[in-house]
Amino acid sequence: MKHSPLCSRDGGAEIMFTAKDGDAKYRFVMPRSLLDTACGATAGEVARKKWVTRHLPDILATRHGASTAPAPFNRVCVEEIS
Protein backbone atom coordinates (compact mmCIF):
# COMPACT_ATOMS: atom_id res chain seq x y z
CA MET A 1 0.00 0.00 0.00
CA LYS A 2 1.43 3.37 -1.00
CA HIS A 3 1.26 6.19 1.51
CA SER A 4 2.03 9.88 1.56
CA PRO A 5 4.75 11.46 3.66
CA LEU A 6 3.87 11.95 7.32
CA CYS A 7 2.41 15.36 8.13
CA SER A 8 1.74 16.97 11.48
CA ARG A 9 -0.73 19.38 12.96
CA ASP A 10 -1.41 20.84 16.38
CA GLY A 11 2.21 21.89 16.74
CA GLY A 12 3.48 18.42 15.85
CA ALA A 13 1.33 16.65 18.45
CA GLU A 14 -0.83 14.84 15.87
CA ILE A 15 0.52 12.91 12.90
CA MET A 16 -1.43 12.07 9.76
CA PHE A 17 -0.98 10.67 6.27
CA THR A 18 -3.01 9.29 3.40
CA ALA A 19 -2.69 5.88 1.78
CA LYS A 20 -4.07 4.22 -1.32
CA ASP A 21 -5.23 0.62 -1.53
CA GLY A 22 -6.38 -0.09 -5.08
CA ASP A 23 -9.06 2.48 -5.84
CA ALA A 24 -9.69 3.27 -2.18
CA LYS A 25 -7.94 6.17 -0.47
CA TYR A 26 -7.74 6.58 3.30
CA ARG A 27 -6.72 9.29 5.74
CA PHE A 28 -5.02 8.06 8.92
CA VAL A 29 -4.76 10.37 11.92
CA MET A 30 -2.86 9.50 15.08
CA PRO A 31 -4.41 11.87 17.61
CA ARG A 32 -2.51 13.65 20.37
CA SER A 33 -4.00 11.37 23.04
CA LEU A 34 -2.69 8.22 21.31
CA LEU A 35 0.78 9.67 20.74
CA ASP A 36 0.95 11.17 24.25
CA THR A 37 0.35 7.67 25.62
CA ALA A 38 2.70 5.91 23.18
CA CYS A 39 5.54 8.45 23.10
CA GLY A 40 5.06 10.53 26.23
CA ALA A 41 3.29 13.85 26.54
CA THR A 42 6.53 15.80 26.12
CA ALA A 43 7.65 13.97 22.96
CA GLY A 44 8.27 16.24 19.99
CA GLU A 45 7.21 15.91 16.39
CA VAL A 46 10.32 13.95 15.37
CA ALA A 47 9.81 11.32 18.08
CA ARG A 48 6.12 11.00 17.23
CA LYS A 49 6.89 10.54 13.52
CA LYS A 50 9.49 7.89 14.36
CA TRP A 51 6.93 6.00 16.43
CA VAL A 52 4.40 6.14 13.57
CA THR A 53 7.05 4.95 11.09
CA ARG A 54 8.00 2.00 13.33
CA HIS A 55 4.35 0.98 13.68
CA LEU A 56 3.22 1.68 10.13
CA PRO A 57 2.11 -1.92 9.33
CA ASP A 58 -0.16 -1.98 12.41
CA ILE A 59 -1.51 1.48 11.63
CA LEU A 60 -2.25 0.59 8.00
CA ALA A 61 -4.07 -2.55 9.15
CA THR A 62 -6.60 -0.37 10.97
CA ARG A 63 -8.23 0.51 7.64
CA HIS A 64 -10.17 -2.75 8.08
CA GLY A 65 -11.68 -1.52 11.33
CA ALA A 66 -9.86 0.50 13.93
CA SER A 67 -12.40 -0.45 16.60
CA THR A 68 -11.28 -4.09 16.47
CA ALA A 69 -7.54 -3.31 16.39
CA PRO A 70 -5.47 -3.94 19.53
CA ALA A 71 -4.55 -0.99 21.75
CA PRO A 72 -3.22 1.59 21.06
CA PHE A 73 -4.06 1.18 17.36
CA ASN A 74 -7.78 1.14 18.13
CA ARG A 75 -7.41 4.90 18.66
CA VAL A 76 -6.17 5.61 15.11
CA CYS A 77 -8.77 7.66 13.21
CA VAL A 78 -9.33 6.19 9.74
CA GLU A 79 -11.50 7.83 7.12
CA GLU A 80 -12.09 6.72 3.55
CA ILE A 81 -11.74 9.72 1.28
CA SER A 82 -12.23 10.32 -2.42
N, C-alpha and C positions, 0 to 999 in steps of 0.2 A: 504494500500500500504506500503510495507516494504521499508525503506530507510537506507542508510549507515550513519555512523557518519559524522558530519559536518567537513569539512576540510577547510583550508584557504590557500591563496596564496597572493602574492604581499604584504608581511609583515603583513598579517592579514586583509588587506583592502577588499579583495574579499572572499566570502564564497561559497563553492560548496558542492554538495553531489550527489549521484546517488540513484535512486529508481527503483523498479521493480513493474510492473503492469501486472500480468499474464506472458506472454512470452516477453513482451516489457520491455526494460530497458532504462532509461532516465538519462541524466546528467543535473543538474540544477546549474546554476551559477548566483549568485547575484553579479553584477559588482560593483566596487568601486563607480561609480556615483550614483547608486541606494542607496547603503548603506550610502554614504555621505549625501544624501538628507534625508533618513529615520532616521539615527542615529546621524548625525552631522559629519562633516569632521574630527573632532579630536577624534571620538569614536574609541576605541581599539577593538581588536579581540574579546574579551569576550562580550562586549556590542553588537557587530555586530552579534555574534552567538546567543545571547539571543533574539535579534530582529527576526532573521530567525526562531528560535524555536517557538516563540509566533505566528508567521504568517505562520507556516508550512502548514496548510490546504489551505490557499490562494495560496501559492507558488506551492504546488502539483497540484492544479487545473489548473495551467498554461500549463500543458502538453497537454491540449486540444486546445491550441492556445494562446500564450502569447500576441499576437497583439490585441486580443479582451478582454483581462483581464483589470480590472480597475487599474488606477495608484495607487501605483507605481509598481504593479505586472506585468504590461505590459513591464517592462524593465528587467524581469528575462529572462535569456538566457536558452532555453530548447533545448536539442539535443537528438534524439533517437540514442542509441548506441547498438552495438551487443556484 
